[in-house]
Amino acid sequence: MRKFFAALVVSTILAGTGHAASIYPIDRATILAGSPFDFKVEFSNVVKPEDVKITINGQDYKSVLGKDAQFVAEEKSKDKILGSSVILRGVTIANAGDYKIEIAAGAETKKVTWNVYGTADKPAAKNVIFFLGDGLSVAHRTAARIMSKGMTEGKANGRLNMDSLDRMAFIGTSAADSVTTDSANTMSAYMTGHKGAVNSLGVYADRTPDTLDDPKVETLGEALRRQTNKAIGIVATSEIQDATPAAIVSHTRRRDDKAEITGMLLDVKPEVVLGGGSAYFLPQATNGSKRKDDKDYIKLFQDAGYKLATDKTELASAAGSDKVLGLFHTGNMDVTWDREFSKKGSVDKFPNQPGLVEMTKAALDNLSKSPNGFFLMVEASNIDKMTHPLDNERAVVDTIEFDQAIGVAQDFIAKNPDTLLVVTGDHTHGITIVGTVDDTVEGTEMREKVGGRSFTNYTDENKDGYPDKLDVTKRLAMFVSNYPDHYETFRPKLDGPFTPALQNDKKEYVANEAYKDVPGAVFVQGNLPKGAATGAHTVDDVVLQATGPGSEGFKGYMEQSDVYKVLADALALGVKQTN
């Protein structure tokens, strides 16, 4: 009885705290002056409109936000009444400063503060190139340097392109609702200046079940369209509707609203869109479509003046077009190792996919024609998509490709020094390097070959920057800190991307027995819930490096929402630059 009573008390306390009033934007939000956002207050109870009082810096909210709020008597979810709310769509605050918002409805009160900031009067940078390695952790960079450049007597035989960038900051990645995070809210914080909830893009996640009605904040793509005549480019090796590329234009509580995100891309109309995800462009009657309607977004983009490219040959021929839509896979594009070397994965179905280097070159060739400059985002999506399933070698090879694409941007900057270059990750993985796996060490157990004091023997005979082989006899010992049940083989997965766990009849993920009989393989009991199929993101800071005009704003420890402030200042987004 005591246990039951204690549990009842705890659940009552949690229920009470879970239904407190909410204000969006949230406490300590940072808002660009003049940038449109939605203001919403959610009350935990049903209240009367005449009882609602909202002030901003002691004044009635209407004098600051300029219009009346819509009062919703009862918000519901599955016929459950959640409480009343008020909402104002598309409001702005023109003057920089600190704002204290206070709300009250009877005994229910809440206070938050916002910081509204301005920007420089003139752009410091004509162009901004923003490179994002999805899941990029320090170990990925270290491994890429060793595998690509080699090491002699403890010194690297060369540097990565990103190693030369002269400004640096540590970036915190946590979400508004969780210390751990995902690619949606992290990139959204970079691209809006607002910390959001896991899975959200360009919105504050409210309590209503509709994923598309949450309070919006302006994205960088929208701010560029509102304030400038700059061109916009989006390049990714994932589906172009995936979290990172979507964050530049999208508003949704659910990052998997990919059919809707396709429409949001068309609303903003970036001049260059390159990646995978054609399944969400095709009407439902077309084989391979993932849409549930008859909209043909390929035709809609073509009607809007876009040249379509479906492989690297067509991409090369589209170089002179004003607008380019490159769709090179129905889903995520194949990883570098499989696309260029092993020909595994889905390369047989999509044999002529361009790589990140080719897509970056094509994007810069197109965007550089803009007399007013441009913003280009380039994502190496598959670093994350291979680290999740513990396929570390494939993730590192994609990091090498990512760095080579950065080299393309550096070549552009050498001729266009009015360009700000930013290189960072969105979140980390718990990957680390613990030495080498040295097959020359005697013993039958593979674990006896791990961590020894030796150097790797990767080679690069053709000088393309990639290791000639992954399965060398002295290779990097890379492991991830969180994982499902799996068989550790201590070897690269040459037959195709690693699938560590499969779902059983109980809907639990268990070790994939396809790897059980690999010589030396050992069973590793997972440290994640049994509902986890792969490794998870970690909370470590990511490293940001930058160079060029405006890069001096990156220093010390920063939140991802602070990065947007530096970008906005470098682009002078607080100032109207269009006629």
N, C-alpha and C positions, 0 to 999 in steps of 0.2 A: 504493500500500500504506500509505503514511504517513497519507493522508487516511482510509482505512478504519479504521486502528488508532485514530486520534484520535477518529473518530466512535464507535467501539466503547467507548472509555474514557468519553466524554461520556454515552453512553446508559446505561452501567453505573452511573455516578454518579447520573444522574437516576432510574433505577429504584430505586436504594437509598434515595434521599431520598423517593421517592413512596410507599414502603411502611413508613414509620416508624409507631410506635405512636401512637394517637390517644386523647384523652380528651374526653368531652363531659359537661357544658359545657366549653368551651374555655378556654384561659388568659385571665385578666383578665375572665372573665365576671362580670356583675353580676346578683345574684339577690335578688328580694324575699323577705324573711323569711317563712316559712310557705307560700310559693308552690310548688306541686307541679312537679317536673321529673323527667325520666328521666336516669339516670346510666349512661354506657356507656364501656367501655374496649375498644378494638380493638387486638389484638396483630398484628404483621406476620408472625408465624410461628405454627404450631400448637404450643401449649404444654399442659402438664399442669395440671389444676386445683390440685394441691397445690403447684405452683411459683409460683402467683400470689399476690402480696402487695400489698395496697392499704391505705394509711394516709391519714388526714386529720388534719392537725396532730399527727402522730406517733402517733395512736391507730388501732386497727383500725377500718376504715370502718364496720363494723356498729354500733359504739357511737355514731357520729354520725348515720348515715342510718337506723338502726333496723331493718334487715333484711338477709338474705342476698341476694347477687347470684345471678342465673341464669348458669351457665357454658355457653357454646356452644363445643363442641370444634372445629368447623370451619364457618366461614361460607363460603358459596360464591356464585359468580356465573358462570352458564353452565358449570357443572361444574368451574370453576376454584376451587381452595381459596385463600381470601384470608387465613386465619389464624383464631385463636381470639378469643373475646370474652367479656366479662362485662357484664351489664346489670341494672339495678334500675329498675323502673317506679314513677313516682308518689311519689318520695321528697321530703322537705322538710327544711329546716334552720330551726329556730325562732329561733336567736339571731344577731343581727347581729354582723359581724366579718369578719376576713380568714381564709381557709381555704387551707391548702397541701395539695394532693393529690399523693401520690407512689405510683407503681405500679411493679412489677417482676415479671418472669417470666424467670428465668435472667439472661442478659446484657442483656435488653431492659428499659429503664427510661424513665420519663417523669415530669415534674413540671409541674403547673399551679397557679395560684392563683385563688381566687374571692373576690369581695367580696359578702357578704350584708348587705343594708341594711334598716333598718326605715323606718317612716313616722311622721308626726305622729299624736297620739292622737285627734284630732278632725279631720273634714274641713274644709278651708278653703273649699271650693266645694261647693255643693249640686249644681250642674250643670256639665258640661263640654261645650263645643261645639268639635269639632276639624275644621277645614276643611283639606282637602288638595287642592292643585292639582297634578294628575299632570304631572310634567315642568316645573313652574312655575319659570321662570328670571327673572332680573331684567329681561331684555329684554322678556319677555311683559308684565310690569307696566308698564314704561315705555311700551310701545306701546299698552297698554290705556288708560293715562292720556291720551296724546296723541289717540288716535282717539275716545275718549269725551268728554273735557273740552276738548280744543283747547289751543292755546298762542299767546300774543301777546307779542311782543318778548322771547322767551326765557323767559317765565314761564308755567307751567301755569295754565290758566284755572279749574282746579278740582282736587280731590283725589279719589283713590279711597277707598273706605271703609276698605280695609286700611291706607292711609297713616296713619290716625289712631291705630293701636294703639301703646301706649306702651312695651312691652318688646320687646327684639330680641336675637337670637342668630344666629350662623352655625353651620350644621349640616353635619357631615361625613357623606357618604352611602355610602362604600365598603363592599363586602361582606366577609364573612369569608374568601372565597376569591378575591377579585378587587378591584382598585382601581376598576374600573367596576362598574356595578350595574344592578339592574332594580327594578321596582315591588314585586315580591314581598318580597325580603329587606329592602328599605328600610322599607316599611310594617310588616313583621313586627317590625323593630327598634323602631319607634315603639310597637307594640302589645304587645310582650313584654319589652322591655328586654334582649334578646339579639341580638347580631350574628349573622346567618346567611349561608348561601351563596346565590348567585344562583339564582333560581327557587324557593326554599324558603319555606314559611309555617309558623311555629310549631314548627319542628323544627331540630335540628342534622343536617345532611346526612351520613349515614353511607355506608358502602361497599356495603351490600346493594342488590340491584336493586329490591326492593319499595319503592315510593315512599311507602307509608303506614305503614311500621314504624319510621321513624327516631326517634331520641330526642326526645321532646316537651318543650316548655316551655309554661307557662300563658299564654294570651292575655288581653288586657284584658277581653274579653267574659266569659271564664270567671272571672276574678278578681272582676269585678263581681257575678256570680251567686254566687260562693262567699262573698264578704264583705259584700255589701250587698243592699238591696232596690231599687236604682235601676233604672229602665227603660233600655233600650238602643235606639238608632235607627241605621240604616245607610241612607244615601242616596248614589246614584252614577248617573252618566249612562252608565256602561258596563254590561256584564253584571254582575249582582249577585254572581256567582261570580268576577269578575275579581280580580286580585291585591290591590288596595287594600281593597275591602270584605271580601274573604275573610280578610284578615289578622286581623280582629277575632275570628274564631271558629275558624280552620282549622289543621290539622296535616297537611302533606304536603310531600314533597321536590319535587313537580312541580306547579307552579301551574296546569297545564292539567287537573288532576284535577277538572274542574268538576262532573261528576255527583256525585262524592263530596262536594265542598264544599257542594253543595245540601243533602245530608244533615246536614252539620256545622252549617249554619245552623239547621236544624230542631232539632238537639240543644240549641243555646243559646237559641233562640227569642227573638231581638230583638223588641221590641214593634212596631217600625216597620222594614220592609224595602221600599225603593223603588228601582227601576232597571230595567235590561233583563235579558235572559237567561232568558226563559220556556222556551226550547228545552230547558233542562236540568231543568225541572220536569215536563215532559210524558212520559208513558210512550212507549216506542219505537214502538208502533203508531200513535201520533198523528202526523199530517202535520206536519213541521217539527221533530220531536223530535230531540235529539242524545244521548238516553240509549240504553243498550244493555240495559235491563231494563224491566220492566213497572210500575215504581213510578210512581205519580201523586202528585208532591209538591204540586201545587196542592190536591188533595183532602186530603192529609195536613196541610197548613197550615190548610186550612179546618176540618178536624176538630179542630185544636188551638186553634180560636177566632179565626182570622184572617178579616178582611173582605178580599175580593179586589177590586182595582181594576186595570183594563186601559187606562184613558185618563184624561185630566184631568177629565172629567165625573164618572167613577166615583170618582176620588180625592177630589174635593170632597164627594161624598156619603158617603165613608167617614171623614170628619173626626172623628166622634164615637165611632168604634169603639175598643175597648180595644187591639186588635191589627190592624195593616194590612199586607197584602202587596200592593205595587204592582208589576206587571210590565207594562211599556209597550212592549216590543220583544222579539222572539225573540233578538236579539243585542244589540250595543251600540246605545244610543239615538242618534238623529241629532244632529249638531252644531247649535249655536244658529243659525248663519247659514242653514243649509239648512232647519231646522225652522221658523224664524220668518219668514224673508225670501225666500230663493230657491226654497224648496220642492223642492230637489234631493235626491239621496241616495235613501233609502227612505221619504221622507215620504208618498208616495202610498199605500204599504202600511200605514203607521202614522200617519195624518193628525192625530191628536189627542193627541200626546205632550205631557205636561207638561214644563216646563223646570226648571232647578235652583232657581230662585226659588220656583216653585209647590211643588216637592217639599219644600224647606226649610220653607216656611210650614206645609205639612200635617204634617210631622214634628214641628215645635215645638208645633203645636196639640194633637197627640196626646200627646206626651211630657210636656208641662207639666202634665198632669193627675196625674202621679205624685207622691204626697206626699213621697216620699223623694228626689226629684230624678232626673236622667238623665244619660246619656252619649250624645251624638249625633256621628256622623262624617258629613261631607258631602264628597264627592269630585267635583271637576270633571275627569272622566276624559278628556275629549276634547281638552284642551290638549295632552296627550302624543300622542294618537292622530292629531292633525293636524300636529304638529311633526315626527313621524317621516317622513311623506311630503313634507316641505318645504312644506306648505300653511299658511304662517305667518299669513295673514289670518284664516283660519278659527280657528286656535289663539288668536289675539288676541281675536276676538269671544267665544270661549268664556271667556277670561279676564275680559272685561267682565261676562258673566253670573255668573261665579264671584264677582266683587266685589259684584254686586248682591245675591247670596244672602248674602254677609257682612253687607250692610246690613240684611237681614231679621233676622239674629241680633243685630245691634247694637240694633235696635228692641226686641227681646225683652229684652236685657240692661238697657236703660234702665229697664225695669219690674221686672227680676229681677237686681239687682246681685250676688247671690251666685253668679254664673255666670262660670266661666273660659272665655275664648275664645282659641283658638290657631289661627293661620293659617300654613301652610307648604307646601312642596313635598316630594316624595319623592326626587327627583333632578333634575338639570338636563339641558337640551339645549344644544348649541353654537349657540344663536341669538343674533344681535347686530343692532343697527340702525346702519347706516353713513351715515345721512342720508336723503335723499329720492330717489325716482325722479320727475324733473321733466319731464313731456312737453312743456313749453313751451320747453325747451332745443333749439336747432336741431341737426339731425344725423339721419342715418338709423340709426346704430348705437345700440341701447338703452343700451349701456354708457356712452355719452357723456352720458347723462341721469342717471346714478347719482351720489349723494354730493354734489350741488351744494349751495350755500349758500342754501337756501330753507326755508320752513315748509310744512307740509302744508295742504291745503284741504278736509279732511273737514268735513262739516256734520252737524248734528243738529237739523233743523227741528222735528221733533215732540217733542223733548226726552225721548226714551225712553232716552237714554244710549248708544245705538248709532249708528254712522255711517250716514247715509242711503244712501251708496254706498261700495263698496270701491274701485272703479276711477276714483277722482278723478285729476285731472291732476298733482297734487303729493301723492304718497303715500309712506308710509314704505318705505325700502329695507331690507328684512329678509332676511338670509341665514343659512344654517346652515353650521357649520364642517366637517361630515362628511356624505358623500352618495354615492350610487351614480352611475353614468353617467346623465345626464339632459339635457333641453333646458331652459335657463333662459329664461323668457319675460318676466321683469321685470314681470309683471302678475298680479293676482288671478285665480284660476281660477273663473270665474263659471258654467261649465257643469256643475260638480260637483267633488267633492274631487279633488285632484291625485294622479295615479298616475305618479310620476317614472320608474319602470323596470318592464320586463316580462321574464319569463324566456324565454330562447331554447332551442333544441334541446339545447344543451350544459349546460342547467340553470344558466346564467349570467344575471345580470340586466343588461340593456342598456337604453339610453335609449328611452323610449316615444315612438315616432315620431308619435303623435297630436299632439304639440306642435311637431313639426319645422317646420311651415310657418306657425306664428304669426309675424306680422311682427316682425322684430327678434330672434327667438329665436336663441340660440347653444348649441352643444353644449358641455357641461361634463363633462370626464373625471372619473370618480369617484375618491375617495381612500380608499374602503372596499374590502374584498375583493369579488370579483364575485359572491359568494353573498349579498350584502346587497341587499335590495330598497329599503330606506329609510335615512334618517339614524339615527344611534345616540345613546344617552345619553352624557353627559359627566360628568366627575369633579368639576366645580366645586361648592363648598359651596352649599347652598340657604339662603335667608333664612327665619327663623322670627320671627313677631311675635305678641304676645299681650297680653291685658289681663284684669284681674279678679283675684279672690283666688287666690293661688298663682303668679301670673305672674312674680313676682320671682325665681323659680328659673331663668328663662330669661335667660342672659346669656353674653357672650363666645363662645368656641368650644365646641361640644358635639358629642358623637357622638349618632346617632339613638337609641341605647340609653339615653343619659342623659335624653332627653326623657320616656321612660317613667317614670323615677324621679320626675320633677317631677309627672307626672300622678298617679302612685301616692301621692305625698305629699299632693297637693291633695285627693285622694279618701280619704286615710287607709286605703289598702288593706291596710296591715299590721295593722289592727284589725278584729275581727269586729263588724259593725254589725247583724247580723240576730238575731232572737230564736230 
